[in-house]
């Protein structure tokens, strides 16, 4: 919890200013997305609240505008459909301005049967949790290149670092996001494109994970590390963005554990995954 508290108390040494920039946050009607949108609005950003749940997005947008005095508007979009993202980018540019900050937060974890999800469920999870990042990056990155500034944030997951059993579609999609963002960083550098930050976030289970909280609290995971509130996580994310951090892991020791495991023989890594599965126990 210490790093979360430090991020809240200590002022960031800003490498760039978010003031007056337009941010596009997916899955922003509620949960962690709403918390990130509010935190960026508090820093002076104008916010596009994007979600498949339009009614809730409208409510959230009004709350942000009233509380922080910034421009905020709700948009309904299916982040798995490229044409809808392109259309939204055009609408947003006309309504508020070209978005130069992109937060890919939308995520999905749904199984009718955790051990044997249906094919449509697998397809949807891969599209929402991975493909949407690829599509939104492709649409909004030109805005940033033209403005010669910007930031892309991918909300990944702790499961993008550690092997988690009984979560094949979710875990593999989040691992793909980690690779996508690393390739993006490398390509920006290769082509000499500066002023555009790239941050990948690996959050733990949060109290905002509706439908999962009860299961997680009953598992061994909650004994290892307590569930965090979305507001705390959002503060840590924005703090890291402004400091130019390329990867944010919470709790911090997860990044160390991940890098240590990566150098071990495969048989040892498999043993660790088995031990983690026993701890998970749900």
N, C-alpha and C positions, 0 to 999 in steps of 0.2 A: 504493500500500500504506500510505501514511502515515496516511490517515484511519482505516483499520482498526486500526492500531497505537495511535493516539491514543484510539480508543474503548475499547480494551482497558486502557490504562494509566491514563487520566484518569478520576476518578470523575464520574458524571453529576450534574448539578444536578437532582434529581428534582422533577418537578411533581406527582407522585402516587406512592403506594406500592403495589406489587404484592403485598405480604405478605398471606398468607391469602386472596387472591383466587383464584377458580377460572378456569383458562384451558382453552379448547377449541382444540386444534391439529389441523388436518386434514393428512393425509399425514404423520403424525408417527411412523410405525413406523421410518423410516430417513431418510437424507439430511438435507437442510436442516431439514425439519420436526422430526426428532429432536433436532437441535442447538438449535433454538429452544426446544423443550419443556424440554430440559435447562438451558438458560440461564435460563429463567423460573423453573424449579424452584430453581435456585441462588439466586434472588432472593426465594424464599419462597412461590411460587405452588403451589397444588395443580393437578395436571395431568390432563386427559383426553386420552389418546393415541388418536387416531381414525385409522383406516386401513382400507382394503379388505382388507389383509393382516392378518388378526386374530392369527394365531400370532406374527408378528413384533412386532405391537403389544403383545402380552402380555409378550414378552421385554423390550421397551423400557420398558414401564411398570414392571416389576419393577426394572430397573436404576435408573431415576430415583428410585423410592421408597426403595430401599436406599441410594443414594448421598447423597440430599439430605434424607431424613427427612420428606418431604411426602406427602400423599395422592396416589396416582396409580392410575388404572384404565384398562384398554384397552377400546375399543369398536369394533365393526365397523360401518361405515356406508358407504353409497354416497351420496356428496355430491351426486349429480345427482337424487336422489329426495327430494322435499319431505317425504313422510310419514315416511321413515326419520330425517330430521333432527329433525322434531318429536318423534318417539318417543325419540330419543337425548337430546334436551334434557330430557325428563321423567325419563328414567332417571338422567341425570347429576345433576339437581337432587335426586333422592332419595338417590343414592349418596354424593355429595361436597358438593353445593351448587350454587346457580345460577351458571352461568358468566357472568362480567362482562368477561372478556377473550377475544376471538375472533381466532384467527390462521388466515386462509384461505391455506394453503400448498399444498394438493393441486394438482398440475399434471400435464399429460400432453402428450408430444410423441412421436407414433408415426406413421410412414408406412411402408407396404410399398413405396411409390414416392414419393420426396420431391417429384417434379415433378407427380405425378398421384395424390394420395391417394384412397382409395375414399370413397364417400359416407358409409358407417358410421363410418369413421375421422374424417372431418370433423365429423360430428354429435357424436361422443364427445368430441373435443377442445374443441369449443365449449361443450359441457355441463360438462365438468370444469373448464376454464380460465376460463369466465365465468359460466355459469348458477349454478354452485355458490356463487359469491360472493353473488349476488343472493338465493339461497334461504337461506343460512346467516345473512346479515345480517338478513333478515326474521324468522327464528326467534329469534335471540339478542339482537337490539336491545331488545325489550321487557324482558328481564332487566336490562339496563343502565339503561333509563329508570326502572324501579322502584327500583333501588338508587341512582339518581342518581350513578352513576359507571360507568366502563368504558372499554374501548379495543378498536377494531377494526383489525386489521392485514391488509392485502392484499399477498400476495407476488405482485407483478406480474412484470415482466421488462424487461431493457434493450430488448427488442424492442417493448415498449409505448411507447417513446419514439422509436426509430429504425426506419425502414423497412428490413425485412430480406426479401430475396427468397427464393424457394423455401420460404417458411414462411407461406403465406397464412392458413390457419386459426389457427395458433398466434399469429402476430403480430397479426391482427385481433382475436382474443379478448382478448389482453393489453391492447391499446389500449382495448377496451371496458371492461376493469376499471379502467383509469386514469380514464376518464370517470365510471364508476359511483361511484368513491370521491370524486371532486370534487363530484358532485351530492349525495352523502350529506353531505359537510361543509357544503355550502351550505344544505341543508334543516335540518340540526341548528341552524345559526345562525339561519335564518329563523324557526324556531319557538321560539327562545330556550332550546334544550336545552343545558345546560352540563354539564361533568363527564365527557363522553364524547369520548375522543380518536379520531382517524382518521388512520392512517398508511399510505401506499402505498410499497412497496419495489420498486426496480428493480435487482435483482441482475444481475451478469454471469454468464457461464458459470462453473460451479463444478465442483470435483472430484467432487462428489456426484451430478452429472448422469450416471448410469449409461447406457452405450450411446452417449453423445455425446462423451465425453472424448477418445477416440482421434481422431475426426474434427476436433474443435476444435483439438487440439494440432497436427494436421497442416495447419491452415489459417493464413492470415495473421493472424487475430484473436489467436492466442496470442502472436504476436510484438509486437502492439500493447499487450496487457495480459495478464499471466499469470493462469492459472486460480487461483481462491481456494478455500481449504478452507471447508467448511460451518461449522465452529466459529468461524472468524473473521467470517464473514458474520452468523452468529447474534448474536455479541457486538455487532456494529455495529447490528443491528436493534433489539435490546433497549435498547441505549444510547440510540438515537434515540427509541424509544417513551417512555422515562422522561423524556426532555427535551421531549417534546411536538412532535417534528418531524412535519410532515404528509407530506413526501416525502423518501425516502432513496434517493439514487442512488450506485452504486458502479461504477466510479471516479467521484469527484465531478465531474470535468470533463464527464462525459456530460450532466449537467443543463444545463451552460452551452452545450454544443454543440447540444443539443436546442432550447433557447430561441433560439439564434442562427439555426438552420436555419428555425425557424417563421416568421421575418420575411422570409425570402428568397422571391423569385418561384418559382412552381411548377416552372418549367423547371430552375432551379438546384437545387431540392430533389430533382428526379428525377435530376439528374446526380450528386448526392451519394449517392443510393440505388444508382446504378449503380456508383459507385466502391467503396461498401461491399460490394456483391455481388462485385466482383472481388477484394477483400481476403478475403472469406469463403472463396471458392474451395473449397467442399466440398459 
